[in-house]
Amino acid sequence: MTTPTAAPTTAVPTTARLARLVDEVREAVGRGLPPDTTAYIVGERLAAHLGADDLLTAEQREGDPDHYRQHILHAEHDGSFSVVALVWMPGQQTSVHDHVSWCVTGVHEGTESERRYRLVPDGTTARLVATEDVVNHQGDVCGFAPPGDIHRVRNACTTKAISLHIYGADISRLGSSVRRVYDLPADEN
């Protein structure tokens, strides 16, 4: 499945809670700390908002029957971070990919399954090896910074799942957080 992109938006409806989250992320990013430390602090800020009924508008909770849907909620004017809601219908998933920047994800509703990978040298090339399977429930937060951020995410539940993703990049300009898409290891095709 391809990774959907979203066209840049000019006026994104927001809630008071989302505006508070953006202010908290802005303060954390503004400290100028290393990417992994920034991701940790942003994750702490995000956790306090997950599951709150007043975080997203009804429109920002809408999915798509064909692929997971990306709603860009905020892109900082200087490109230093973006806040995105991903809405996953049952069975929808990403390709195996890595990212352009640090990222923090938090499950707002439902459950998401994640398979993490690492690249292993294999002669003159490299191959992907699955290293961990993780199930993230409502309220769970994880963060990472490249390198070492290769994974696939899917909704293995029978209900809709919504996650918030905060990236250290301008997703409204880039269209996606994906840096590179990987072929599946032979044992997973």
Sine and cosine of phi, psi and omega as CSV:
sin_phi,cos_phi,sin_psi,cos_psi,sin_omega,cos_omega
0.00,0.00,0.67,-0.74,0.02,-1.00
-0.98,0.18,0.38,-0.92,0.03,-1.00
-1.00,0.08,0.87,-0.50,0.00,-1.00
-0.94,0.35,0.48,-0.88,0.08,-1.00
-0.87,-0.49,0.30,-0.95,0.02,-1.00
-0.84,-0.54,0.65,-0.76,0.06,-1.00
-0.95,0.32,0.56,-0.83,0.04,-1.00
-0.85,0.52,0.61,-0.79,0.02,-1.00
-0.92,-0.40,0.48,-0.88,-0.02,-1.00
-1.00,-0.08,-0.70,0.71,-0.02,-1.00
-0.80,-0.60,0.98,-0.21,0.00,-1.00
-1.00,-0.07,0.82,-0.57,0.07,-1.00
-0.88,0.47,0.59,-0.81,-0.05,-1.00
-0.70,-0.71,0.29,-0.96,0.10,-1.00
-0.94,-0.35,0.29,-0.96,0.03,-1.00
-0.88,0.48,-0.61,0.79,0.01,-1.00
-0.92,0.40,-0.68,0.74,0.03,-1.00
-0.89,0.45,-0.63,0.77,0.04,-1.00
-0.88,0.48,-0.63,0.78,0.05,-1.00
-0.90,0.43,-0.69,0.73,0.03,-1.00
-0.87,0.50,-0.71,0.70,0.02,-1.00
-0.86,0.51,-0.68,0.73,0.04,-1.00
-0.88,0.48,-0.66,0.75,0.00,-1.00
-0.92,0.40,-0.64,0.77,0.04,-1.00
-0.92,0.39,-0.67,0.74,0.01,-1.00
-0.84,0.55,-0.69,0.72,0.01,-1.00
-0.90,0.43,-0.69,0.72,-0.02,-1.00
-0.91,0.41,-0.71,0.71,0.00,-1.00
-0.91,0.41,-0.59,0.81,-0.02,-1.00
-0.90,0.43,-0.23,0.97,0.03,-1.00
-0.94,0.35,-0.36,0.93,0.03,-1.00
0.94,0.33,0.51,0.86,-0.01,-1.00
-0.99,0.14,0.21,-0.98,0.05,-1.00
-0.85,0.52,0.42,-0.91,-0.08,-1.00
-0.82,0.57,-0.69,0.72,-0.02,-1.00
-0.92,0.39,-0.61,0.79,0.05,-1.00
-0.93,0.36,-0.67,0.74,0.05,-1.00
-0.86,0.51,-0.71,0.70,0.01,-1.00
-0.86,0.51,-0.65,0.76,0.01,-1.00
-0.88,0.47,-0.74,0.68,-0.03,-1.00
-0.92,0.40,-0.68,0.73,0.03,-1.00
-0.88,0.48,-0.63,0.78,0.05,-1.00
-0.87,0.49,-0.65,0.76,0.07,-1.00
-0.87,0.49,-0.65,0.76,-0.01,-1.00
-0.93,0.38,-0.68,0.73,-0.02,-1.00
-0.90,0.44,-0.66,0.75,-0.09,-1.00
-0.81,0.59,-0.59,0.81,-0.05,-1.00
-0.93,0.37,-0.27,0.96,-0.07,-1.00
-0.96,-0.27,-0.24,0.97,-0.09,-1.00
-0.92,0.39,0.68,-0.74,0.01,-1.00
1.00,0.08,-0.13,0.99,-0.01,-1.00
-0.96,0.29,0.75,-0.66,-0.02,-1.00
-0.88,0.47,-0.44,0.90,-0.09,-1.00
-0.99,-0.15,0.30,0.95,-0.01,-1.00
-0.99,0.16,-0.71,0.70,-0.08,-1.00
-0.90,-0.44,0.47,-0.88,0.13,-0.99
-0.98,0.18,0.22,-0.98,0.04,-1.00
-0.86,0.51,-0.66,0.75,0.01,-1.00
-0.89,0.46,-0.61,0.80,-0.02,-1.00
-0.96,0.29,-0.14,0.99,0.03,-1.00
-0.98,-0.19,0.03,1.00,-0.05,-1.00
-0.98,0.18,0.69,-0.72,0.05,-1.00
-0.98,-0.18,-0.13,-0.99,0.04,-1.00
-0.71,-0.70,0.72,-0.69,-0.05,-1.00
-0.93,0.37,-0.31,0.95,-0.10,-1.00
-1.00,-0.10,-0.49,0.87,0.00,-1.00
-0.31,-0.95,0.31,-0.95,0.02,-1.00
-0.87,0.49,0.49,-0.87,-0.11,-0.99
-0.92,-0.38,0.69,-0.73,0.01,-1.00
-0.96,-0.27,0.83,-0.56,0.11,-0.99
-0.92,-0.38,0.91,-0.41,0.08,-1.00
-0.98,0.19,0.90,-0.43,-0.06,-1.00
-1.00,-0.02,-0.54,0.84,-0.01,-1.00
-0.32,-0.95,0.67,-0.74,0.19,-0.98
-0.78,-0.62,0.88,-0.48,-0.03,-1.00
-0.88,0.47,0.66,-0.76,-0.09,-1.00
-0.83,0.56,-0.51,0.86,-0.01,-1.00
-1.00,-0.05,0.08,1.00,0.04,-1.00
0.98,0.19,0.14,0.99,-0.11,-0.99
-0.97,0.24,-0.37,0.93,0.06,-1.00
-0.28,-0.96,0.32,-0.95,0.07,-1.00
-0.66,-0.75,0.47,-0.88,0.09,-1.00
-0.87,-0.49,0.80,-0.60,-0.09,-1.00
-0.75,-0.66,0.63,-0.77,0.17,-0.99
-0.96,-0.27,0.77,-0.64,0.10,-1.00
-0.94,-0.34,0.77,-0.63,-0.01,-1.00
-0.92,-0.39,0.83,-0.56,-0.11,-0.99
-0.88,-0.47,0.85,-0.53,0.16,-0.99
-0.99,0.11,0.30,-0.95,-0.03,-1.00
-0.80,0.59,0.73,-0.69,0.05,-1.00
1.00,0.07,-0.20,0.98,-0.03,-1.00
-0.97,0.26,0.55,-0.83,-0.05,-1.00
-0.45,-0.89,0.26,-0.96,0.10,-1.00
-1.00,-0.01,0.14,-0.99,0.25,-0.97
-0.98,0.19,0.14,-0.99,0.14,-0.99
-0.97,0.25,0.81,-0.58,-0.14,-0.99
-0.46,-0.89,0.22,-0.98,0.20,-0.98
-0.82,-0.57,-0.13,-0.99,-0.22,-0.97
-0.78,-0.62,0.33,-0.95,0.00,-1.00
-0.99,0.16,-0.26,0.96,-0.10,-0.99
-0.37,-0.93,0.00,-1.00,0.15,-0.99
-0.87,0.49,0.39,-0.92,-0.03,-1.00
-0.49,-0.87,0.56,-0.83,0.13,-0.99
-0.80,-0.59,0.74,-0.68,0.07,-1.00
-0.83,-0.55,0.54,-0.84,0.06,-1.00
-0.59,-0.81,0.69,-0.72,0.01,-1.00
-0.99,0.11,0.87,-0.50,-0.01,-1.00
-1.00,0.02,-0.59,0.81,-0.03,-1.00
-0.49,-0.87,0.66,-0.76,0.06,-1.00
0.99,0.14,-0.47,-0.88,-0.05,-1.00
-0.63,-0.78,0.63,-0.78,0.07,-1.00
-0.83,-0.56,0.62,-0.79,0.06,-1.00
-0.97,-0.25,0.64,-0.77,-0.05,-1.00
-0.73,-0.68,0.71,-0.71,0.15,-0.99
-0.91,-0.41,0.81,-0.58,-0.01,-1.00
-0.98,-0.21,0.50,-0.86,-0.08,-1.00
-0.72,-0.69,0.26,-0.97,0.21,-0.98
-0.66,-0.75,0.43,-0.90,0.08,-1.00
-1.00,0.05,0.74,-0.67,0.00,-1.00
-0.87,-0.49,0.79,-0.62,0.05,-1.00
-0.84,0.54,0.66,-0.75,-0.02,-1.00
-0.61,-0.79,0.99,0.14,-0.07,-1.00
0.95,0.32,-0.84,-0.55,0.00,-1.00
-1.00,-0.01,-0.04,1.00,0.02,-1.00
-0.84,-0.54,-0.29,-0.96,0.07,-1.00
-0.64,-0.77,0.35,-0.94,0.06,-1.00
-0.73,-0.69,0.40,-0.92,0.03,-1.00
-1.00,0.05,0.65,-0.76,0.07,-1.00
-0.78,-0.62,0.79,-0.61,0.06,-1.00
-0.92,0.38,0.73,-0.69,-0.05,-1.00
-0.91,-0.41,-0.41,0.91,-0.10,-0.99
-0.26,-0.96,0.63,-0.78,0.18,-0.98
-0.93,-0.37,0.76,-0.65,-0.07,-1.00
-0.78,-0.63,0.67,-0.74,0.14,-0.99
-0.94,-0.35,0.86,-0.51,-0.01,-1.00
-0.97,-0.25,0.84,-0.55,-0.02,-1.00
-0.98,-0.18,0.17,-0.98,0.04,-1.00
-0.78,0.63,0.78,-0.63,0.00,-1.00
1.00,-0.09,-0.28,0.96,0.02,-1.00
-0.96,0.29,0.64,-0.77,-0.01,-1.00
-0.77,-0.63,0.64,-0.77,0.16,-0.99
-0.63,-0.78,0.42,-0.91,-0.01,-1.00
-0.60,-0.80,0.39,-0.92,0.01,-1.00
-0.35,-0.94,0.24,-0.97,0.07,-1.00
-0.64,-0.77,0.67,-0.74,0.02,-1.00
-0.88,0.48,0.47,-0.88,-0.06,1.00
-0.99,0.15,0.07,-1.00,0.01,-1.00
1.00,-0.01,0.44,0.90,-0.08,-1.00
-0.86,-0.50,0.58,0.81,-0.03,-1.00
-1.00,0.04,0.78,-0.62,0.00,-1.00
-0.31,-0.95,0.13,-0.99,0.17,-0.99
-0.73,-0.68,0.67,-0.74,-0.01,-1.00
-0.87,-0.49,0.62,-0.79,0.05,-1.00
-0.50,-0.87,0.35,-0.94,0.10,-0.99
-0.99,-0.15,0.97,-0.23,0.00,-1.00
-1.00,-0.06,0.14,0.99,-0.03,-1.00
-1.00,-0.01,0.06,-1.00,0.05,-1.00
-0.99,-0.15,0.06,1.00,0.01,-1.00
-0.81,-0.59,0.20,-0.98,0.04,-1.00
-0.90,0.45,0.55,-0.84,0.11,-0.99
-0.81,-0.59,0.58,-0.81,0.04,-1.00
-0.76,-0.65,0.75,-0.66,0.07,-1.00
-0.77,-0.64,0.51,-0.86,0.11,-0.99
-0.97,-0.23,0.69,-0.73,-0.01,-1.00
-0.81,-0.58,0.77,-0.64,0.05,-1.00
-0.88,-0.48,0.86,-0.51,-0.08,-1.00
-0.92,-0.40,0.51,-0.86,0.10,-1.00
-1.00,0.06,0.74,0.67,-0.03,-1.00
-0.36,-0.93,0.24,-0.97,0.01,-1.00
-1.00,-0.01,1.00,-0.06,-0.05,-1.00
-0.95,0.32,-0.42,0.91,0.06,-1.00
-0.91,0.41,-0.51,0.86,0.04,-1.00
-1.00,0.09,-0.67,0.74,-0.06,-1.00
-0.98,0.20,-0.49,0.87,-0.04,-1.00
1.00,0.04,-0.41,0.91,-0.04,-1.00
-0.34,-0.94,0.37,-0.93,0.07,-1.00
-1.00,0.00,-0.08,1.00,-0.11,-0.99
-0.97,0.26,0.80,-0.60,0.08,-1.00
-1.00,0.00,-0.74,0.67,-0.07,-1.00
-0.57,-0.82,0.61,-0.79,0.09,-1.00
-0.97,-0.26,0.69,-0.73,-0.05,-1.00
-0.94,-0.34,0.52,-0.85,0.18,-0.98
-0.95,0.31,0.52,-0.85,0.03,-1.00
-0.92,0.39,0.53,-0.85,0.15,-0.99
-0.86,0.51,0.47,-0.88,-0.06,-1.00
-0.83,0.56,-0.58,0.82,-0.05,-1.00
-0.97,0.23,0.00,1.00,-0.01,-1.00
-0.88,-0.48,0.02,1.00,-0.02,-1.00
-0.91,0.41,0.00,0.00,0.00,0.00
